[in-house]
């Protein structure tokens, strides 16, 4: 997500834990559970590759450069504070 000092060099899309990259799990079913968990925890932009079963993941969007990892980003801080 980011380093201890909240930087993410050289990436500019991961500051302060705003985004997280994860390796793909071995099955579509397991990966979909992970995608759903990220969405349930207020990550609003989930990017995937376009090989194998990756295009079948719901609530994701294709983005080049993501065939080797899933990118879950744009953490919605406002949702956390609205839970009261």
SERO-4910 file (N, C-alpha, C, O; in steps of 0.05 Angstrom, whole numbers):
BEGIN
 pado doro    nc1    nc2    nc3   cac1   cac2   cac3    cc1    cc2    cc3    oc1    oc2    oc3
  Unk    A     17    -24      0      0      0      0     18     25      0     15     42    -18
  Unk    A     35     27     20     55     49     20     76     42     41     73     22     56
  Unk    A     97     58     41    118     54     60    110     66     88     90     79     90
  Unk    A    126     60    108    120     70    134    117    100    136    103    110    154
  Unk    A    131    115    119    129    144    119    106    154    102    104    179     97
  Unk    A     89    136     92     65    143     76     71    150     48     54    160     33
  Unk    A     96    146     39    103    151     11    100    125     -4     98    103      7
  Unk    A    100    127    -30     98    103    -47    115    104    -72    108     92    -92
  Unk    A    137    118    -70    155    122    -93    162     95   -105    169     76    -90
  Unk    A    161     92   -132    156    112   -152    127    115   -159    120    132   -176
  Unk    A    109    100   -148     81    102   -155     69    128   -143     75    135   -120
  Unk    A     52    140   -158     37    164   -148      9    157   -141     -7    174   -133
  Unk    A      1    131   -144    -27    124   -139    -31    109   -113    -53     99   -107
  Unk    A    -10    107    -96    -12     92    -71     -5    108    -46      2     96    -26
  Unk    A     -8    135    -46      0    149    -22    -20    144      1    -44    142     -3
  Unk    A     -9    143     25    -26    141     49    -46    118     49    -67    121     61
  Unk    A    -39     97     36    -57     74     36    -82     77     19   -101     62     22
  Unk    A    -81     97      0   -104    102    -17   -110     78    -36   -132     74    -44
  Unk    A    -89     63    -43    -92     40    -61    -75     17    -51    -56     21    -36
  Unk    A    -82     -7    -60    -67    -30    -53    -65    -49    -78    -85    -52    -92
  Unk    A    -42    -60    -82    -38    -80   -103    -36   -107    -91    -22   -111    -71
  Unk    A    -50   -127   -102    -48   -154    -92    -45   -174   -115    -54   -169   -137
  Unk    A    -31   -196   -109    -28   -217   -129    -55   -230   -133    -71   -232   -114
  Unk    A    -60   -240   -157    -84   -254   -162    -85   -281   -147    -64   -294   -145
  Unk    A   -108   -288   -137   -111   -315   -125   -115   -335   -147   -117   -328   -171
  Unk    A   -116   -360   -141   -114   -381   -161   -141   -387   -176   -141   -400   -197
  Unk    A   -163   -378   -165   -189   -383   -178   -206   -358   -180   -203   -339   -165
  Unk    A   -224   -358   -200   -242   -336   -203   -259   -332   -178   -263   -310   -169
  Unk    A   -269   -354   -167   -287   -352   -143   -272   -338   -120   -283   -321   -107
  Unk    A   -248   -347   -114   -233   -335    -92   -226   -306    -98   -227   -289    -80
  Unk    A   -218   -300   -123   -211   -272   -130   -236   -254   -128   -234   -231   -120
  Unk    A   -259   -264   -136   -284   -248   -134   -290   -242   -105   -299   -220    -99
  Unk    A   -286   -261    -87   -290   -256    -58   -271   -233    -49   -280   -216    -33
  Unk    A   -247   -232    -59   -228   -211    -52   -237   -184    -63   -237   -164    -48
  Unk    A   -246   -184    -88   -256   -159   -100   -280   -149    -84   -282   -125    -78
  Unk    A   -298   -167    -77   -322   -159    -62   -314   -148    -34   -326   -129    -25
  Unk    A   -294   -159    -22   -285   -149      4   -273   -121      2   -278   -104     18
  Unk    A   -257   -116    -20   -247    -89    -24   -269    -69    -28   -269    -47    -17
  Unk    A   -289    -77    -43   -312    -59    -48   -328    -54    -22   -336    -32    -16
  Unk    A   -331    -75     -6   -345    -73     20   -330    -55     39   -342    -44     58
  Unk    A   -304    -52     35   -288    -35     52   -280     -9     39   -258      2     44
  Unk    A   -297      0     20   -296     27      9   -274     33    -11   -267     57    -14
  Unk    A   -263     13    -24   -246     18    -47   -264     20    -72   -279      1    -77
  Unk    A   -263     42    -86   -283     47   -107   -274     42   -135   -290     42   -154
  Unk    A   -248     38   -139   -237     34   -166   -219     10   -166   -196     11   -156
  Unk    A   -229    -12   -177   -214    -37   -177   -207    -44   -205   -224    -49   -222
  Unk    A   -180    -45   -211   -170    -50   -237   -158    -77   -240   -145    -87   -222
  Unk    A   -163    -90   -263   -153   -117   -268   -141   -119   -296   -144   -101   -312
  Unk    A   -129   -142   -301   -118   -148   -327   -139   -160   -345   -163   -160   -339
  Unk    A   -130   -170   -368   -150   -181   -388   -142   -209   -397   -151   -217   -419
  Unk    A   -127   -224   -382   -120   -251   -389   -136   -271   -372   -147   -263   -352
  Unk    A   -136   -296   -380   -148   -317   -365   -177   -310   -358   -192   -301   -376
  Unk    A   -185   -314   -334   -212   -308   -325   -215   -280   -313   -237   -274   -303
  Unk    A   -195   -264   -314   -196   -237   -302   -219   -220   -312   -232   -207   -296
  Unk    A   -226   -221   -339   -248   -205   -348   -275   -212   -336   -294   -197   -338
  Unk    A   -277   -236   -324   -302   -245   -312   -307   -233   -284   -328   -236   -273
  Unk    A   -287   -220   -273   -290   -208   -247   -310   -184   -248   -306   -166   -264
  Unk    A   -331   -186   -232   -350   -164   -232   -340   -141   -215   -324   -144   -197
  Unk    A   -351   -117   -221   -344    -93   -206   -315    -86   -209   -302    -75   -190
  Unk    A   -303    -92   -232   -275    -85   -238   -275    -72   -265   -294    -74   -280
  Unk    A   -252    -60   -272   -248    -48   -298   -221    -57   -308   -202    -60   -293
  Unk    A   -219    -60   -334   -193    -67   -346   -175    -43   -347   -184    -20   -352
  Unk    A   -150    -47   -341   -129    -27   -344   -103    -41   -352    -95    -60   -339
  Unk    A    -90    -31   -372    -65    -43   -381    -45    -43   -358    -46    -25   -341
  Unk    A    -28    -62   -358     -7    -64   -337    -17    -79   -312     -3    -78   -292
  Unk    A    -41    -91   -313    -52   -104   -290    -56   -134   -293    -73   -146   -280
  Unk    A    -42   -146   -312    -44   -175   -315    -30   -191   -294    -34   -215   -290
  Unk    A    -12   -177   -279      2   -191   -257     -6   -184   -229      4   -194   -210
  Unk    A    -26   -165   -227    -36   -157   -201    -63   -143   -203    -69   -130   -224
  Unk    A    -78   -144   -182   -103   -130   -180    -97   -104   -165    -82   -103   -145
  Unk    A   -109    -82   -175   -105    -56   -163   -131    -47   -151   -151    -44   -165
  Unk    A   -132    -43   -125   -156    -33   -112   -150     -5   -101   -132     -1    -84
  Unk    A   -164     15   -112   -157     42   -105   -180     61   -100   -203     52    -98
  Unk    A   -173     86    -97   -192    107    -90   -208    100    -65   -233     99    -66
  Unk    A   -194     95    -44   -207     90    -18   -224    113    -11   -215    136    -10
  Unk    A   -249    108     -4   -268    129      2   -268    136     32   -283    123     48
  Unk    A   -251    154     40   -249    163     68   -276    173     79   -282    168    102
  Unk    A   -291    186     63   -316    198     72   -335    176     82   -350    181    101
  Unk    A   -335    152     70   -352    130     79   -345    121    107   -363    114    122
  Unk    A   -320    121    113   -311    113    140   -323    132    161   -332    123    182
  Unk    A   -322    158    155   -331    177    175   -361    180    175   -372    191    194
  Unk    A   -375    170    155   -404    171    153   -418    147    167   -442    146    166
  Unk    A   -403    129    179   -415    105    190   -430    109    217   -442     90    226
  Unk    A   -428    132    228   -441    136    254   -471    135    253   -485    138    273
***
